[in-house]
Amino acid sequence: MKSHALVMLRRNAKHIARNPTSVFNAVLMPIVIMLMFVYMFGDAFDVGVDYIDYATPGLMLLAVCYGLGSVATSVNADVTKGIINRFKVMDVSRGAVLTGHVVASVLTNLTAIAALVGVAFLLGFSPSAGLSEWLGIAGIIVLLAVAAGWFTVALGLSAKSPETAGLATVPLVMLPFFSSAIVPAEKMGPGLRQFAEYQPFTPIIETVRGLLNGTPAAGDVIPALIWCVAIAVIGYAWARSTFTKRA
């Protein structure tokens, strides 16, 4: 099982490296968005601190979502083109096929976030986090990346074609924009403010923001962990069920 998963991981990593569009969307696009918001719109937002310090946590979580379209497309292509059936003939573990996609997605996310944080420091990002806070940030990001990965794999398996699989991830990509990633939720209008406050990404972003400031709040941490675990469990169960039906 473990060796099968490593083989599937290498396979997915090679596919990602050979697809410049997926690399751009996953790694470079979050940096482009950061430059756009910091330089073009940063002065328009009154957030009480330097805008780069406010926006970086949200953009880190946004980076988790930007490569998901290629993951869903790749998963769906494996099913619709009969590649999964070839793996079955070769006695490759079914779980390894799905796990390979998820782990490749997580590693891509971590690469994108590392690049994003590096650019943020060049732009003046100055967090107050110590070692323990950075470890907490890494933990919550990995947990979210795993949860988003399994949910995306489930979306890819459920779609009828690679094109619709890619489109199915658009709400996940857009959801962080309707959270506290760019501006505080309390500055939004009625309706949108309530949506931002109660959707999954806001407590996760506020947890990362609190850890970077050295002041994490239990009121954000607990909902963030609950959301991440719930999404991971739902995505995993949905993916395994759909995979069994389609493979």
Phi, psi and omega in degrees: 000312182295315180295323177297317180297321179294321177297315180294325178295315178298320179299313181292324178296321178294321179296319180295316182296331182273359182243093183302327181296316180294323178296318179297311182298320186280321189252313187274326183299317176301325178291319177299317179296320177299312180299321181295311183289320183291315185272327184266321188243351187304319182289345182276346183256125177263097184246004175085349178221175174303135187297327179298324178290325179286317190280332186303315179302317179294321180290331174298318179286328176298324180297333178296327187272337192287340178261006187287332181300317180291330177294311180298319179297317181295317179298314182295322179298323178299325181279309187289335180266004174082010182293325179300319179296326176294320178296324179297318178297326181277004179060040175274136181302133179297318180299327181294325179299313181289317181298323178301318178295317183294313181295319177299320178296316180297315180296322176296318179299316181295322176297316180297318182290322177299317178295319180297314180295322177300316178294322179300318178297323177295332181271001177107011178299129184222077180286160179256006186292141172263190183299315182296321178293320179295323176295321176296319177298314179300319181296314182290326179291316178297318180298316177295319181297319178294316180298312180295325179297313179294321180295322179291320176301319178297319177297317180296320179292328184278338182287155182276339182209161177302325180295313180290332177296317178296319179293330183295338181272354182303316177302324178294323179292322184279335187304318179298334178292337179257037177232199178271019182294318187261317177222156178299143182299327182292345178270358180273163179286167179303144182091298179293323179298314180295321179297316180296323183291327188251005177273163189298323190287332183298308178296329178292315179296317180294329175294313178296319180297317178296319178295320178294329178274355182078014182225063179293144181247133180301330180295340175260320186297312184297309176300324180298314180294320180297315179299314182298314181295318181297315179296320180296315181295314179297314181297317181296312181296318180295316181296313182294321180295313180293321180298319179296323181286323186267333185281000000 
